[in-house]
Amino acid sequence: MNKIQQIALTKIKGVGPRTARILLAYCGSVDAIFGATRKELLAIPSIGKVTVDAILSKNYLEEAEREFLFIEKHRIQLLWIENPDYPKRLLHCEDAPLLLYYKGAANLNACRVVSIVGTRNATAYGRQLCDELVAELPEEEILVVSGLAYGIDVLAHRLSIKHDVPTVGVLGHGLDIIYPAAHREVASRMLDKGGLLTEFPSGAAPERNNFPARNRIIAGLADVTVVVEAARKGGALITAEIANSYNRDVCAFPGRIDQEYSAGCNYLIKTNRAHLIRNAQDLCYLMGWEDRGKSEQGIQLPLHQLDLTKDQQKVYNFLQDKEQAMVDDIALHLDWPMSKLAMVLLEMEMNNVVFALPGKIYRSL
């Protein structure tokens, strides 16, 4: 597919991600959009005369050609929404960008992606929490995402570099600049194992309106968004709200009730917009990311050493067959009242025979 046309589609005035998707759905391809007649374009629902005039004007093609030369010169990857390398998690977001500009080495489709956001005015408490979180994240197939802004954002990137964790910064401007300029060095170091990502072409300045759009990508890229510290208002809470709208998990560290930069986190927890976490272990437990080979090997007993009651053995056998199961399914299979099963499961959990996962799911160890 013609990359210049892909770029061009994003430069047409009045054509945002949703409108572009409508055009693609009805026309079938970018080539077909640019080859369509006025009559054909006007027949598409939600596409008005002004938009059709903009498409047919072709005024954007020269600008698209210049952008193509820029990305070729600077070895920037063009990630079209139908490209296999396009972030798959973003595909589930209705307002996902059609096109992303990416420079770096990190896998945007890593097995586990965590977005870390927070206040520009990080306290010693917030910095310590962030350091401990990044240091204790799972070692395999993990990616940390943030926004390269002052405070918690750039701290998350710096700590990822320190702990050898791939990290990607999502920008609110083109890749021809770094904003804030003070973060050029860390941005450069991120390219070795992480990367820089934006939906904005070269020449796009870091305008205020760009950052809420940037925040939706930070939320959409990740399995979970972690708010380390945040005031009651600010970009971190916007990102958390967007993540919730995408049905993604949101976590927050609690803080003292009289601290300004804990107020946002406490609010998210109070209103059930975020799960309370204290450390990376809590995060991994919530997400089901525990490394069974590491965290459970030391506590698992050989089969011949398991001292199970007759009821516990029935639960254990069922979980061994299923690997993991919801508590309702266990009760149905055994034909037990929930009160009896709850007591048996609690005993088995205390003896490290079964492990409880979020969502009332159990698995044998």
N, C-alpha and C positions, 0 to 999 in steps of 0.2 A: 504494500500500500504506500502511496506517495506521502513521504514525511512532510513535505512542504504543505500539502493539503491538510494534513492532520494539524499542523501548527496554525494554518490559516483559519480553520474552523473555530479555534479558540480566540481568534482576533477579530471576529465579526462583531460589531457593536450590537448589543442586545441579545446575543446568543451566549447564554451561560450554560452550565452543566446540564440542567434539566431540559432546556430547549434543545440543546445539541443532541441529547438522548432521544428526544421525540423525533428530531430530524433523521437520526440514524435508524430508528425503529421503522419509520415509514419509507425511507429511501433505500435502506439496506446497506449502504456503505458511504464512505466519504466521497468517493468518486461519483456516486449517484447523486449526492446532494449538490455537488458543483455542476453536474450535468443536467439537473432538472430544469424544466421550463417554469416560467412565472405561474402558469396555470396549475402545474403540478404542485408547486410549493404552496400556493394559496389554498389548495385543497386539504393541506395537512392541518388537523385541529391544533388550535393555540398558536398558530404561526400567522401573524398579521402582515399587513402590507409593508409596514416600516421594516420589519425583519427581512421580508422577501427582497425589498429594494436593497438592503444592506448586503445580502448574499449575492445578488446579481451584479452589484457594482464592481466587484473584483478589486476594490481599492486596497484590500488587505494582503493581496498576494505578494507584492513587493516587500512588504514588511516581514511576511513569513519567510521569504527567500533570504533576507538578511539574518533572521533568527537561525535559519538552518545553517548558514555559513558560520555563525558564532558557535553553535554547538559542535559542529564538525571540528572547528579549530581547537576548541578547548576539551574535546573528547568527553562531552556530556551525553549521557544516555537519554534517549527520548522514550518514555514509557507511555505508550498509547494504551487505552483502556482494554483493548483486545490483545495486548501483548502478554505472552506467558510470564514475563518478569514483572508485570504490573502488580502492585500489592493486592493480594487476594482478599484481605480483610476489608479493604476499601470498596471492593466491588459490591458489598452488601449495604453500602451507604448511598442513598438515593441522590445525594448532592456531591458524590465523588467527582473529582476533576477528570475530564476526559484525557488530559495529558499532564504528565509530570516530567520535570527535568531533574535528573539525578547524576551526581558525581560521587563515586565512592566504590567501596569494595564489599560492604555489608549485604547480607541477604535480607531483602525487605520482606520476604516470606519465611523468616525464621520460625522455628517451631513455637517459640515463646517470645512474645513482644510485650514489653512494659513501657508505658509512657509515664514519665516522672515530671511533675509540674509543681509550681509553687510561687511564693512571693518573690518579688525583686529584692526585698529587704530581709534576707535570711538571717535568722539569729543563730547563736552558737548551738542551741538546741536543734534547730532545723538542719544545720550542717552536719551535726553528729548523726542524726537520724538518717540523713541521705547517705552518708559514708557507710554506715552499717548496713543499710538496705542494699546498696550496690555491691558491697563486698561479699554479701551472703547470698546473692542471687544464684540460681542453678548455673553450673558451669557450661553445660552443653546447650547449643542451639538457642541462645538467649540474645535479644537485641533490646537496647535501651533507646527510647525516643524522647526527645524534648525539643525546645524551641530556640536554643542558643541565646536566650535573653539573659539579662542580669539576674542574679540571685540563684534560686534553686535550679533553674534551667541549665545555666552554664555549669553550675556545680555538678549536676548529674552527668554532664558530658566529661568534665575533668576527672571525676571519680571513676567513670567507666574506663577512661584511658589508663588511669592509675591501676585499676584492678583488671586490666586486659579484657574488658567487655566491649563488644562492638556497640557503637552508638551512632545514631543518625540525628542530625539537626534539621528540623523543618523550618524553612525560612518564609518570611512575609515579603520577599522581594526577589529579584532575579539573581542568578548565580554570578553576575559580573561584579557584585560587591559583597561585602560582609558587614552586617549591622547587628550589634554595635561594632564599630571598628576595633575596639579594645579586645574583641574576641577572635581576631584574625588568626592568632597563633594557635589557639585551641581548635579552630575550624580546620586549619591546615593539618594538624595532627590527627584529627578525626578521619581524614580521607584514607589513611593507611589501612584501617580496619573497619571503619564505620562509613560515614558519608554525609552529604548535604542534599536535601530534597526540597523542591519547590514546585508550585504550579505556575509561578510567575515567570515570564520571559525576561531576558536581559533588558536592562533599561527601566524595569519596574522598580520604583523607589519604595522604601519601607514606609508607606503611608499608613496612617492610623487604621483605615478601614480594611487593610489587608490582614491584620492580625487575627480577627475573629475567624476569617476564612482559613488562615494558617492553623488555628486551634482545632478546627474540625478534622484536619488531616492528622494532627497529633492524636486525637481521640480515635479516629477511624483506623489508623495503622495498627493499633494495639489490641491485645486481648483484655488488658486491664490498665486503667489510668490511676496512678497513685498521686495523691495530693499530700505533699510533705508538710508544708506550712502555707497558710493563705489567710488574708484578711477577709472580711465579710463580703467585700466586692473586689473584683479583679479578674484577670484573664484565666487564672487557675480554676476558679469556680465556673467560668464559662466553659472551659474545656471539660470539666466534670459533668456539667449539664448536657453538653453535646454527647459525651460518651454514654450517659444514661439514655438519651434519645435514640442512640444506636443499639440499645440493649447490651452494652458492654459493661463489664464489672468496673466499679469505682471503689478505691480504698483510700482511707485517710488516716493519718496519725493524729490521735487526740492531743490536746494541750491544756494548759491551765486556763481556767475560765476568764481570768483577768488579762490574758495576753492578746494583744491585737492580732498578731499573726498566727494565732491558733483559732481565732473566732470562725474563720471560714471552714476549717476542718471540723470543728465541733458542730457547726451548723449542718454540714453534710451528713455527719453521723446521726445527729438528733433527728433529722427529717428523713432518715432512711435512704438518703441519696448515696451513701457510701458505707462500706464495711469498715469497722474499726480494726486496724492492725497495729501491732507493736514492733514488728520486725519482719524480715524476709521469710521466716518460718511461717508466720501467720499468713502472709501472702501466698506462699506455696501451698499451704493447707487449703486455703480458700479456692485456689485455682486447680487443685489436684495435681500439683507439679512435684510432689515429693519424689525424691530419687530413692526408689525402693532398694536399689543395690547398696546405697550408702546409709540411709536413715533407718532401714528396717533390718538389715542384715545382722546387726549386732544384737537385736532383741528377739529375733525369730528363733523359736525352739525347734529342734529336730522332731519329726513326727513321733518317734518312740518316747520322747520326753513330755509330750503334751498330756496333761492330766485333765481330761475333759469328762464332764458328766454326760449322761446319756442324751440329755436335751442339747447340751453344747455341741456334742458330736454331730447331731442332726443338722444344726446350723452350719457347722464347720464344713461338713460334706457338701451341703448345698452351695456354699460360697466357693469351695474348691472347684466345683463343676462350672459355676457361672463367672468366676473371677471376682465379680462384684455385682451387687443387686440392691435394689431399693427395699426399704424395710417392709413396704406393703407387699412386695412380691415374695419376700421370705415368709411373712405371716400367712399369705395365701397358700403357698406351697406346703407349709407345715400344718396348716389348718389350726393355727394357734390364735388365741386372743392377743391383741396388741400389748396388753399389760404384761403378759407372760414373756413375750418375745423381748420387750424392752428390758426386762430384768436380766434375761439370759445374755443379751447383747452387751449390757453394761458390765456384767461379770467377765465376759470374754474380752472386752476392750481393756478392762483394768488389768487383765492377765496377759495383755499383748498378744492375743490370739486373733483378734480382728481389729480392723482400723476403720474409723468413721470418717467419711468424706462429706463435704457440703451437700445439701439436698437430701439428707436422710438415706445416704448410700453407704453400704458397708462392703469391705473386701477382707478376705483372709490374708494373713501374713505368712 
